[in-house]
Structures are given as structure tokens and as C-alpha cells.
Amino acid sequence: MTTLVLSCLLVAIGLYGVLTRRDLVAILASVEVMLGGSSLLLVAYAAAGHAAPAGQGYALIVLAVGAAEAAIGIALLVALVRRGRTKIDEITEVRG
Amino acid sequence: MTTTIVWWLLAALTLAGAVAVITVREMTRLILALGVFLLGIAGLYAYFGFGLLAVAEIFVYVGGVLVLFLLAITVMGRDAEGRAIARRFDPAAATVSAGLAFVLVMALRPSPPASLPVSGVSVERTAAALLGPWLPHFEIVGVLLLVALAAALAIVGGGEDR
């Protein structure tokens, strides 16, 4: 139960960061916090005996997807920095 | 008793890192806070007996993703050094986040995970799973990473603005 509460708290903290931060790096970091919380819950369920190899497999997949998402996010950030935009409010167009 | 203390220490470290990520004012300290959070998560993975996952978390996230973030603030240049990040308390966002946490706890409460380690999974069993019934998922993730790498290069390597 305590691990469940911890995981849900981490997801909520990450969500608060995504909603309130204006800087792109801070938003990406908050998304990583959410991912960490959710994968911790998967691992905790696996440790409790609920299909342990599958739980670890899910967590590994979440880890890989999170790394890919961070790479794409950082690439977008670098592209936006070249255009002089680093704040989420300044990104108003979806165009190359 | 000892395992409970260890769990609480790791949980406190993880929570402290997560709170620091959303509250610190400077970019470099935000990255350090994220590193603390990720180390706490890796510690919790090891606590539950998943050593391979803990090491993979440290290699991939702390060693890779964190360095990517540092690269990002380096690319930003002088603007990122010691740059203050606007910080203001948003009651609406706090309400949404607290509501999400409450809904998740209530929805998952009937089958709570144990807070004490029951059993870990050996590396052999993990390898057998990843290269057995989980092979399609493993391969798809590999393709996803390759696509992400190519996409990142395509996004950053655009020559129009050079």
C-alpha cells in the first residue's frame, strides 16, 4: 500500500511539474518523474508475485520508451533553441 | 525492521528528488535533482529484487538521459547557466495532480502491491522471457529506439537555420 501511494504521489508530482513549468527542459524532467512513478508501480506489482518476469519486462519497455521520448524531446528543444524559443508559451506553431 | 527503514530512506530520497525537480529555480540544480530522483528509483528497483532493472535504470537514465539533459542546457548556452525558472504556485494544477493521485490510489487499492520484497527475478529468467514470449516486444522496442535516433538526427540536423 505504501509503494502504491508513493508511485501515485510521484505521478501527481510529475503532472504538477508538467502543468506549471514553462521551460521545456523542466517539462521533460517532470515527464521523466511521471514515468519513474508508473514503472515503480509495475515493479512493485511484479515483486508482489504478480507475474514477476512480465512486470520487469514492462518496466524495461517503459525505460526504453522513456529514453526514446527524452531523445526526441531534447532534439526538439535544440531545434527550438536555434529559433530562439525556450519557453512553452512561445511555441505557437507546428511547422518545420 | 531494517528492510522497512531502507524502504523509507529510498522513498524519502525519491520524493525529495521529485519535489526538487518541480520547485528548484536553476537549470543545473534541476538536472541534479532529476539525478537524485532516478537514483532513488534505481534503489527501489534493487530493493524489490530487480537488480538488472536497477542497473539498466542507472546506465540508461542516469548515464544517458541525464547527460542528454546536460547537453541540452549546454546547447542553450549562457542563457541556461544559472537561469531562473519561473516558479509560482498554481492551485488549479495542484488540485488536478492531487485528484489524479487520489483516483489512482482508489482505483488500484483493491490489489495493493507489497511494500516488502517478496521475490526478485533472476537475470536468467528475465533473459528467457525477453528472448522467448517477449521477443516481439523486445524487437519492437529496438525498432522504436532506432526510429527515435533517426528522428532526433533529422530534427537537429536540419540545415535551413545553419
Boltz contact constraints between the chains, C-beta under 6 A:
constraints:
  - contact:
      token1: [A, 1]
      token2: [B, 112]
      max_distance: 6.0
  - contact:
      token1: [A, 2]
      token2: [B, 115]
      max_distance: 6.0
  - contact:
      token1: [A, 3]
      token2: [B, 113]
      max_distance: 6.0
  - contact:
      token1: [A, 3]
      token2: [B, 115]
      max_distance: 6.0
  - contact:
      token1: [A, 4]
      token2: [B, 108]
      max_distance: 6.0
  - contact:
      token1: [A, 4]
      token2: [B, 112]
      max_distance: 6.0
  - contact:
      token1: [A, 4]
      token2: [B, 113]
      max_distance: 6.0
  - contact:
      token1: [A, 5]
      token2: [B, 105]
      max_distance: 6.0
  - contact:
      token1: [A, 6]
      token2: [B, 11]
      max_distance: 6.0
  - contact:
      token1: [A, 8]
      token2: [B, 101]
      max_distance: 6.0
  - contact:
      token1: [A, 8]
      token2: [B, 104]
      max_distance: 6.0
  - contact:
      token1: [A, 8]
      token2: [B, 105]
      max_distance: 6.0
  - contact:
      token1: [A, 9]
      token2: [B, 101]
      max_distance: 6.0
  - contact:
      token1: [A, 10]
      token2: [B, 18]
      max_distance: 6.0
  - contact:
      token1: [A, 12]
      token2: [B, 97]
      max_distance: 6.0
  - contact:
      token1: [A, 12]
      token2: [B, 100]
      max_distance: 6.0
  - contact:
      token1: [A, 12]
      token2: [B, 101]
      max_distance: 6.0
  - contact:
      token1: [A, 13]
      token2: [B, 18]
      max_distance: 6.0
  - contact:
      token1: [A, 15]
      token2: [B, 97]
      max_distance: 6.0
  - contact:
      token1: [A, 15]
      token2: [B, 100]
      max_distance: 6.0
  - contact:
      token1: [A, 16]
      token2: [B, 22]
      max_distance: 6.0
  - contact:
      token1: [A, 16]
      token2: [B, 93]
      max_distance: 6.0
  - contact:
      token1: [A, 16]
      token2: [B, 97]
      max_distance: 6.0
  - contact:
      token1: [A, 17]
      token2: [B, 22]
      max_distance: 6.0
  - contact:
      token1: [A, 19]
      token2: [B, 93]
      max_distance: 6.0
  - contact:
      token1: [A, 20]
      token2: [B, 90]
      max_distance: 6.0
  - contact:
      token1: [A, 20]
      token2: [B, 93]
      max_distance: 6.0
  - contact:
      token1: [A, 22]
      token2: [B, 86]
      max_distance: 6.0
  - contact:
      token1: [A, 23]
      token2: [B, 85]
      max_distance: 6.0
  - contact:
      token1: [A, 25]
      token2: [B, 72]
      max_distance: 6.0
  - contact:
      token1: [A, 26]
      token2: [B, 30]
      max_distance: 6.0
  - contact:
      token1: [A, 26]
      token2: [B, 85]
      max_distance: 6.0
  - contact:
      token1: [A, 29]
      token2: [B, 21]
      max_distance: 6.0
  - contact:
      token1: [A, 29]
      token2: [B, 30]
      max_distance: 6.0
  - contact:
      token1: [A, 29]
      token2: [B, 34]
      max_distance: 6.0
  - contact:
      token1: [A, 33]
      token2: [B, 18]
      max_distance: 6.0
  - contact:
      token1: [A, 33]
      token2: [B, 21]
      max_distance: 6.0
  - contact:
      token1: [A, 36]
      token2: [B, 41]
      max_distance: 6.0
  - contact:
      token1: [A, 40]
      token2: [B, 44]
      max_distance: 6.0
  - contact:
      token1: [A, 43]
      token2: [B, 45]
      max_distance: 6.0
  - contact:
      token1: [A, 43]
      token2: [B, 48]
      max_distance: 6.0
  - contact:
      token1: [A, 43]
      token2: [B, 50]
      max_distance: 6.0
  - contact:
      token1: [A, 44]
      token2: [B, 113]
      max_distance: 6.0
  - contact:
      token1: [A, 45]
      token2: [B, 113]
      max_distance: 6.0
  - contact:
      token1: [A, 47]
      token2: [B, 48]
      max_distance: 6.0
  - contact:
      token1: [A, 47]
      token2: [B, 117]
      max_distance: 6.0
  - contact:
      token1: [A, 47]
      token2: [B, 118]
      max_distance: 6.0
  - contact:
      token1: [A, 48]
      token2: [B, 113]
      max_distance: 6.0
  - contact:
      token1: [A, 48]
      token2: [B, 114]
      max_distance: 6.0
  - contact:
      token1: [A, 48]
      token2: [B, 118]
      max_distance: 6.0
  - contact:
      token1: [A, 49]
      token2: [B, 118]
      max_distance: 6.0
  - contact:
      token1: [A, 52]
      token2: [B, 121]
      max_distance: 6.0
  - contact:
      token1: [A, 53]
      token2: [B, 121]
      max_distance: 6.0
  - contact:
      token1: [A, 53]
      token2: [B, 125]
      max_distance: 6.0
  - contact:
      token1: [A, 53]
      token2: [B, 129]
      max_distance: 6.0
  - contact:
      token1: [A, 56]
      token2: [B, 50]
      max_distance: 6.0
  - contact:
      token1: [A, 56]
      token2: [B, 53]
      max_distance: 6.0
  - contact:
      token1: [A, 56]
      token2: [B, 121]
      max_distance: 6.0
  - contact:
      token1: [A, 56]
      token2: [B, 126]
      max_distance: 6.0
  - contact:
      token1: [A, 57]
      token2: [B, 129]
      max_distance: 6.0
  - contact:
      token1: [A, 57]
      token2: [B, 134]
      max_distance: 6.0
  - contact:
      token1: [A, 59]
      token2: [B, 53]
      max_distance: 6.0
  - contact:
      token1: [A, 61]
      token2: [B, 141]
      max_distance: 6.0
  - contact:
      token1: [A, 63]
      token2: [B, 60]
      max_distance: 6.0
  - contact:
      token1: [A, 64]
      token2: [B, 141]
      max_distance: 6.0
  - contact:
      token1: [A, 67]
      token2: [B, 60]
      max_distance: 6.0
  - contact:
      token1: [A, 67]
      token2: [B, 65]
      max_distance: 6.0
  - contact:
      token1: [A, 68]
      token2: [B, 144]
      max_distance: 6.0
  - contact:
      token1: [A, 68]
      token2: [B, 145]
      max_distance: 6.0
  - contact:
      token1: [A, 68]
      token2: [B, 148]
      max_distance: 6.0
  - contact:
      token1: [A, 70]
      token2: [B, 65]
      max_distance: 6.0
  - contact:
      token1: [A, 70]
      token2: [B, 68]
      max_distance: 6.0
  - contact:
      token1: [A, 71]
      token2: [B, 148]
      max_distance: 6.0
  - contact:
      token1: [A, 71]
      token2: [B, 152]
      max_distance: 6.0
  - contact:
      token1: [A, 72]
      token2: [B, 148]
      max_distance: 6.0
  - contact:
      token1: [A, 72]
      token2: [B, 151]
      max_distance: 6.0
  - contact:
      token1: [A, 72]
      token2: [B, 152]
      max_distance: 6.0
  - contact:
      token1: [A, 74]
      token2: [B, 68]
      max_distance: 6.0
  - contact:
      token1: [A, 74]
      token2: [B, 72]
      max_distance: 6.0
  - contact:
      token1: [A, 75]
      token2: [B, 152]
      max_distance: 6.0
  - contact:
      token1: [A, 75]
      token2: [B, 155]
      max_distance: 6.0
  - contact:
      token1: [A, 75]
      token2: [B, 156]
      max_distance: 6.0
  - contact:
      token1: [A, 76]
      token2: [B, 155]
      max_distance: 6.0
  - contact:
      token1: [A, 77]
      token2: [B, 72]
      max_distance: 6.0
  - contact:
      token1: [A, 78]
      token2: [B, 75]
      max_distance: 6.0
  - contact:
      token1: [A, 78]
      token2: [B, 156]
      max_distance: 6.0
  - contact:
      token1: [A, 79]
      token2: [B, 155]
      max_distance: 6.0
  - contact:
      token1: [A, 81]
      token2: [B, 76]
      max_distance: 6.0
  - contact:
      token1: [A, 82]
      token2: [B, 161]
      max_distance: 6.0
